[in-house]
Amino acid sequence: APLSRESGLHREDLGRAHDTLRLRRALGRHEGPARIALLCDVAVKHSASIALRTLAEEAEETALRGLADALVVTGPGTGRGADLRDVEEVRGAAPLPLFIGSGVTHDSVAEMMAPRPAGQVHGIIVGSCLRRSGRAGDRIDADRARAFADAFWATKG
């Protein structure tokens, strides 16, 4: 269970997946073509694990008990890249789609999307590298976004 500034130290702040699942059902989006998929971060950026488990064990836990539809691997902070060893470990631990959720740039997208021995990365979540300053919260820069899109589509052959 990762602990972060956002999760706080209070028990009521941890383990709220059941609320998300109930809301998805209440919205009628738990099945069918309009189903809301849950992309769940395995080792939440800006956090530290309070359990003595491996990343693979956290991935299994997120997939099975967290009822994730896909897993997300991030780096240690916003705009900081995921470690490819972590991507491999999570990919091998759970048979779910896998996304990389931080630090991918137009320079690294080909490496991040490359086929891996444990299986393919299904997508990326990108934000900071598209910003004028390269930092979250700044305006999207059209040239940076175009360069990223070109690099991404080049990975698709």
Salt bridges, closest charged atoms under 4 A:
GLU6 OE2 - ARG5 NH2 3.55
ASP19 OD2 - ARG16 NE 2.68
ASP19 OD1 - HIS18 NE2 3.38
ASP19 OD1 - ARG22 NH1 3.89
GLU31 OE2 - HIS30 NE2 3.72
GLU58 OE2 - ARG53 NE 3.09
GLU61 OE2 - ARG65 NH1 2.86
ASP69 OD2 - ARG24 NH1 3.04
ASP69 OD1 - ARG35 NH2 2.84
ASP83 OD2 - ARG85 NH2 2.63
GLU88 OE2 - ARG116 NE 3.32
ASP107 OD1 - HIS106 NE2 3.33
ASP143 OD1 - ARG146 NH1 3.01
